[in-house]
Amino acid sequence: QLDAGGLPLGLAPHTMADLVSDAVESFQPLAAQQEIALRGEAAVSAPVLMDLPKISRVLSNLLSNALRYTPAGGEGVVTAVAADGGVVVTVADSGPGFQPDELPHLFEMFYRGEEARSRATGGAGLGLAIARGIVAAHDGRIWAENRPAGGAAVSFWLPVAEGMIDD
């Protein structure tokens, strides 16, 4: 459905603060088990028209990746801020980051990056491709980058419904 552009969406207004809070709460046990500090910060209250289960899946895929690549003693941070007529949600970690040659391919189906790391951590290489498809179906965009202080950050932007921006 993602490739065919026929992903059905059940759009309704939801706040990113609630989504971030719920996602962080649901991943707390896994983060604690792996000795990773996980926190969320949402500095935006404007509702976004979204298919909540699908955007929750995007956030879950990003959090799962962040925890998979963050060593014990590291941290994961989920933020949501108003930007460019919408909301940017970022999942950042203190893991090894991305290899520069990986960045253009991260959102391709079945792409798993460095072979040794992929074998060690598992995954089918679909999480980011699914996230890209869901975000695109919401007229949004998604991207990945290395953080200047180290680690990786994957962000997505979704438009806020007309007249709902609260910068």
N, C-alpha and C positions, 0 to 999 in steps of 0.2 A: 504494500500500500504506500510506503514511503517513496519508493522509486517512481511509482505511477502517478504520484501527486494526488492520490485519492484518499488521503488520510482523513476520515471523518472527525470533526471536532465538535465537542459539546461546549461551546463558549459561554462563560458566565464570569461576572466580575469577582475577583479574589485579590487579597492583598499579599504581596511578597513577604511581608513581615510574618504572617501566619505560616506561609509555605516554608520559609527559612527556619522558623522556630520548630515546626513539626519535623522537618528533615533532620535538623541537628539533634533533636531529641531522640529520633528513631535510630540514629547512628551512634549515640553516646555509649551504649554497652559495648559495641565492637571497638570503638576508639579506646575506651577504658581498658578493654582486654589487651589491646595492642600497645598500651601505654602512650597513647597519642592524645594531646589536649585538643578538644574540638569545641569551637564556639561559633556563634552566629551573631551578626549585627545587621539590622535592617533600618536604614535611615530614610525610608520612604513609606508613605501610607496610601498613596493613590492606588485605587484598584486597577488591575490589569484584566482585560478580557482574555481568558485562557481556558483551556481544557485542563482542569486541575489534575486529574490522574496522569495525563500525559506530561505536563510540566513537572509534576512530582517525580515522574520516571527520569526525566532529564537530570534533575537535581540529584536523585539517587545514583544515577550512573556516574555523575561527576564526583560525588562524595565517595563512592565505592572505589573509584580510581585513585583519588587522593589518599585514602587510607591504605590502599594496596601498596603505594610507592613511598609512603612516609615511614621512616624508621622509628622505633621506640624512642620516646623522649622528644619527638617532633610535634608539630601542631598542624591542624587544619582550621581554616577560617572561611566561613561563608558570609558574604556581604551582599546587600541589595541597596542600590542608590539610584536616585533619579538622574537621568542623563539623556540628552538629545530627544526629548519628547517621549521618553519611555523609561524603562527600568533596566539597569544592568545588574545581573546577579553573577558573582564571582566566587569560585571555589578555589582557594589557594592552599598550597601545602608547603612543607619544608623538606620535601624529598629531593631527589637528584635533579629534577627538572627534565626538560626534553633535550634530545640531541638536536642541533640546528637543522640537520637534514631530515629529521622526522616531522618537523612542524607542518610542512605542506601536505603531509599524508595522513595526519592524525584522524581526520574525519572520514577517511575512506573505509568502505566495508572490508572487514577481515584484516585490516592493517593492525599489526601488533607490535610494531617497533622492534627494538633490539631483540634478536632471537633468544639470547641467554636469559634476559629479563622476562621475556614472554613465557618461556618454558617454566621458569621458577614461580611466576605469579599466576599463571593460567589466564583464562579469558579467551573469548572467541574473536575479539577484534570487532565487535558489533556495537558496543556501548556508545562510543562517540559518534558513529554513523547514525545510530538511532536518534541520539540527542540532536544531531544536525538536522535530520529529517523533521523531527517534531518542532524544533524552533523555526525552521523554514516554513512549515505549515501555518505557523502563527505570525508570519510576515516579520520574523525576527532574524537575527544573525548570531553566530557563535564563532568564537576564536580561542586560540591557545597561545600562551607565551611563557617565557621564563621570567621569573621575578628577579629584579636586580639584586636582591639580598640572597638569592638562591631559592630553589624550589620552583614549582610550576603553578600556573594560574590558568584556569579555563573559565571563560566568561560568556554569558549570552545576554542579548538585549531583546526585550519585547516592547512593542509600542503600548503606550497607555491610551485608553479610549479617549477620544476627543473631549476636552473640557474637564479631565480628571487629574491633570498634572498638579503636583503639590511641591515643586522644587523648594 
